[in-house]
């Protein structure tokens, strides 16, 4: 896989060929995306290799416009005949679709990309020998077993890598490309107590380069610790109490702000943020940002890319600033619907129209440690896992199954499970009483620990 400074000439030629043919066939505008990637996955169970997968793929996607009509197709067939079928299919579909006055590529002056190397690709991911990858998975699982005799089984230890190269080209003069790399490993131990009760949890490390991966033994021990703290879980009575969401769980709570700010939901009036620009939607301690440009210590973030799914440069967008809703997130289509400008958040697969996706999305960190947040609670819940998708973005109603740890007099007392937590996001965002200082990006979205007042815990 070439680096960002070593383009794939053959794939670029394919993109150009697809565009040329589409325009000759009658398209008034066209956009081609060519993708190439390799993936590796190993799963070790009880020290033995259980599955080993290695795969590569190449594909091309085409979006065509005939006036205000649009259609898209994709194919993994790069032969001349395959490209002909791809183009003919897209043109035929476009001719029979209805007109949409908001359809079309962005204006030529809007295209662009971030300059310089964003450090999204590291070749060491590709160069690490498979035997070494398998050994890391084995060490991680073994460390979990060695941590405590109550861990006698696991769902295995795994190691995954992925590298990809993407080229985008359109009929309005934009050409862009970038490569990305990923590597990561995890383990998921199973613990059993003296009564036969069983619990499972996991932990992981991931990065763009193997030099940033954490120690396998430390990851295995952390997975074991998280699993053991679930043993002996019980239910609690139905009540209203402060709820602390661990950093991992707070991600989904804060992630609903992105979904509620999604231009597609806004113009459909399918969000409780509709018509709320400039209004207070959260407490003054809440600032939420989407930033597709972040580079951490010389390494691009998981949500960083030089341009979005339409060829617009990625950027930093403040969605909520000190509780005030400042921006919606949009691609070109939704921006036209709302008579606004795209925020560079178009996301694009090979086929279909662009959607709206986040860059590096996060809640700004506070100053308290998670321990300080817990220490301030007389009686409440620390959530470590949620189950189900109980969020209604139209009304803001929120209700999910949960498990975690009960807090008594500022200390963790015992594990709890089989409960439901409920509230309304409109109230929850205003009632975030404390924000942790533990903001760590283990993916494209992140949040520190948060404490929310006034939610209902439904138990026994």
N, C-alpha and C positions, 0 to 999 in steps of 0.2 A: 504494500500500500504506500503510495507516494506521500510525501509531506505536503503541507499547504503550499509550498513554493515549487512543487514538482507536479504540474498538471498532467492529467491523463488525456493526451492528445486524441486517442482513438474515441474515447467517450465524448469528448467535446465535438469531434467530427460527427458522431452519431446525433447529438443534439442539434447541430446545425443542419444535418441532412433531414431530420424530422421536421424542423421548422420550414425549411425550403420547400419540402413536398407539401406541407399543409397549406402554405400560402399559394402554391401553384394550383392546389386542388380547390381553391375558392375561399379559404379563410381570410378574413380581413385583419385578424390578429391571431397570434398563437404563442404558446408558452410550452417549453419542453423541460422535463426534469429527468436526469439520468443518474441512477444510483448503483453503487457497487459496494458490497460488504462481505466480511468474513466473520464467523462466530465460532466460538469454542465453548464447550460446557462439559464439566466432569463432576460426577456425583460419587462420593465415597460413603459407604454405609458399613459401620462396624469395622472400619479399617480396610475394607475391600472395595475396589472400583466396581460400582454397580452400573453406571451408564457413562458413556464417553461419546460426545457428539462434536463433529466438526463440519461446518457447512459454509458455502459461499453462494452469493446470489448477485445477479445483475438484472436491472429492469429499467424501462423507460416509460415515462408518463407524458401524455400530451393533452393540453387544454386548448381548444380552438374557439374562436368567436366568428360568427357570420353576422355582422351588424350587432344586433342586441340579442342574438341567439347564441347559446354556448353549450358545449358538451366536452366530455373528457374520456380518455381511454388509456389503458396501460398494457404493457406486454413485456415478457422476458425473452422474446424472440428478436434477436438483433440482425437476422438475415434481411436481405433486401425485400424479400416477400413478406416477412414479418412486419417490417416497417410500413410497407404498402397497406397491409391489412389494418395496422394501427391507425394510419392517417385516414383511410377510407371509412373506417368505423366511426371515428370522431366527426368527420365531415357529414356523414349520413345522419348521425344522431343530431347534430347541431341544426340541420335543415328542418327537422320535424319538431324541435322543441319550441316552446312559446317565447315571445319576446320579453325581455326584462330590461327596463330602462336604466337599471342600476348596474347591470353586468358590464364587464370590460376590464382590461388591464389598467393598472395605475397610469397616471400621466407620466410622460417621459422624464420630466424634471424631478419626479419623486424618487426615481430609482437611485440606488447607491449601496455602499457597503462600508463597514468599518475598515480602516486601514491598518496595516501592520499585522504581525503574527499574534493571534489571540491564544496560541499555545493550546489548541484543542486536540492535537494529535502527537502521540509519542510512540516511536517505533519499538520501544522495549516491550510493549504489550504483545507485539507480534513475535518478538525474538525469544521470549521466555520459553524454554523447552517444556513440552507437555508433561514430562515426568516431574518437573519442578512445580507445575501448577497442581498436579494431583497430590504431591507431597504436602503442599500448603493446606489443601482441603483435608487431608488425613491428619495433619498436626492440629488443625483447629478442632476437629471432632475429638481427637484423643485428649486434648487439654480439657474439654468439657467433661469427659469421663473421669479424668484424674482429679477433678475438683472436689467430688463428693461421691460417696458410695451409693447414695440414693439415685444417682444417674446410671442406669443400666442399659439404656437404649437411646436411640436418636433417630431423627429423620434424615440424618446424614450430614456430611460436610461437602460443600460444593465450591467450585472455582469457575468463573465465567470470564470470557474476554469477547470484545467486539470491536471491529474497526470498520469504518465506512468512509466513502468518498461520494460527494454529491455535487452535481453540476446543474445549474439553472440557466436557461437562455430564453429570451423572448424576442418577438418581432419589433419591439420598440428600442432595441439596442442594448438591453441589459445582458451581461454574462457574468456569472459569479460561481465560485466553487470553494469547497472546504472539505477537509478530512477531520474525522473525530476518532478518538480511541477510548476504550473503557476496559477496566478490569475490576474484579471484585470477588470476595469469598465470604462464606457464612457457615454457620452450623446451627442446628435446631435440636437440642437435647430434650429427652423425656425423663422426668423425675417421678419417683413413686414413694409415697410415705408409708408408714407402718400399717396404716389401715387399708392400703391398696389404692388409695387415691392417686391419680396420675395428672401431671401437668406438663405443658410444653411451652417453650418460648425460643427465642433465637437472638443472634446478634451478628453483625456483619461489618465489613470494611470495603469501601470501593473508591476508585480514583481513576484519573485519566492516564496515570503512569504508575508502573509497579513500584517506583521509588517512594510513592506516597501511601502505599498500603501499610496498614498497621500490623503489629506483631500477631501471628496466628494464635499463639498461646494466650495472649491477652484477650483476643476476641472469643476464644473458646471458653475462657474462665468467665467472661462477662455474660456470655450466653447461658452458662450454667447458673450463675448468680441470679439472673433474671428468671430462670426457670424455677429454681428452688424457692424464691420468695413468693411463688404462687401456691405452694403446697399448703393444704389445710384451709383453703378458701371457703368462706361462708357468705350467706346473704345478710343484708342489713335491712332494717325496717324502713318503710316508705317515709320520706321526710324531705324538707328543704335544707340544704347545707352548702357551704362553700365547696367548689370542685376545682382541684388543681389538675390541669392537663399537662402530662409530660411533654417534653419538646416534640417527640414523635407524634403524639396525639394532637397537639395544638396545631400542627401543620394543616390537618383537615379542617379544623375550625376556621383558621385564617384563610385557608384555600377557598372557602365559600365566598369570601369577599371578591376574589377574582371571578368566580362564577356569576355572582350577582352584578358585577361590573361589566360582564361580557356584552358587547354591543349587540350581538344577536338576540340575547335575552331582553335587552333594553328596548329595541325597536319593536319586539313582539309583545311588550308589556308583560313579560313573564318573569320579572324580577322585582323584589321589594326595594331595589335601588332606582327603579324607573322614576324619572322626574326629580331626582334627589341631588343632582349636581349642585355643589355649593352649600349643601345642607349638612348638618351634623348627623352622622350615622354611627358614631362610636365615641368612646370617651376621649378626652383631650390627650391621654397618654398613648393613643394609638396612631402610629404612622406605618402605612403598608406600601411597599414599593415593588415594582416589577422592573428588573434591569437585565437586559440581554447582553450587556457589554462587560460584565464583571470578569476580572482576572485576579485570582488569589495567589500571591507569592509566585508569580510567573506561570500560573496554570489556569486556563480558562475554566469557568464554572460549568456545571452540568447543563445549565440553561443558556449558556453563551453561544452566540453564532454571529457571523459578520452581517448577515442579512436575513430577513424573514422569508416566509413562504411565498412572497410575491416579488421579492427582489428589492424591498425597501430596507434601509439600514436599521438595525436594531437600536434600541435606545433605552434610556432610563425614564420610567413613568411613575410618578407618585399617584397612587390611587386614592389613598386616604392620608391626609396630613393633619395631625393633631385632632383627629376625629372628624374632620370635614372631608366629604367626598369631592375630590378634585378632578378625577378623570374616569372615563370609561375606557376599556381596552377594545380596540377595533382593528379589523382588516379593512381593505378598500371598500368592499361591498357594504358592510354595515356602516362605515363612515358616510358613504353616499346616502344610505337610507336615513341617517340621522343628521345629514347636512353638516358633517364634521370632517375631521382629517384622521386618516389611519394613524395608529400609534405604533406601527411596525410590529404587530402581534399576529400577523397571518401565519397560520400553520398549514402545511401542505404535505399530503402523501403523494403517491404517484397518480392516483385517480381521484376524481371528485373535485368539488370546488374548495377553495381554501377555507379552513376553519379559523378559530382564534385560540392561540396557545400562549402560555406564559414563558418568560425567559427565566431569570433567577428571581423567584417570587418570595418575599419574606416580610415578616413583622419586625420592625426595628427593636433591638434588644433593650432591656431595662438594666437596672443596676443590682438587683437582688440575686443571690444564688438560689437555686431550687431549695436548698436546705433552709434558707431564711424564709422563703415563702411558706414552706410547710410548718416551720416553727411558730408561725403567727396564727395558726389555725387550732382552735380548741377541739372542734369535732368536724370532720369533713372527709372527702374522698379524693384520692390521688389516682387518676385514670391512666392505665397503662395499655389498655386495649379497648377498641370499640368494634361492634359487629353490626352489619346491616347498613343500609343507606337511607336513613330517615330524615332527609332534609328536603323541605319544600321551599324552593327559591321564590315562589310567588308570594307566599305568606310569611316566610321566615321560620316556620315551625320546624323544630329540631327534636328528634327522638331516636336514640340508638341504644342497642344493648351494650353493656360495658362490664369490664372487670378491672380490678386494680388493688389498691391498698387503702385501708381505713386509717385515718389520722385521729389520734387522741392526744390532747394536751401538747400539740406541736411535735409529736413523734409518730412514726409509723407503728401501728399496733398489730394489724393482722391483714391477710389478703381477703378480698371479697370478689364474688362472682355472681352471675345470674341476676343482674340488676339492669334497670333501664334508666338512662338519664335524659331529661327533657327540658326544653326551654324554647325561647324564640330568639333567633339570631339578632333581631333588632334590639332586644333587651340585652342579650349576652354581650354584644360588642360595646354597649354602654356600661356594662357592669364588670369589665375586666379590671380587677382591683390591684393586680400585681403582675409585673412582667419580669421574667428572669434575664440573667446575663449570659445564658448558655445557648446563644445562637450559633449553630454549626450546620453547614451545608453538607448533608449526606445524599443529596439529590438536587433537583432543580428548584425545589421549594423547601423552605425552612422556617421554623418559628422557635423562639425560646419557650420555656415553661411559662404558662399563664394560670392565673387564678380568677375564676368567675364566681360572682355572688348570685344567689337567688334562683338557682336551678333546682329542679325536682329530681330526687332519686327515688325510683320505684323499686321496692324490694318485697320483703315478706310482710 
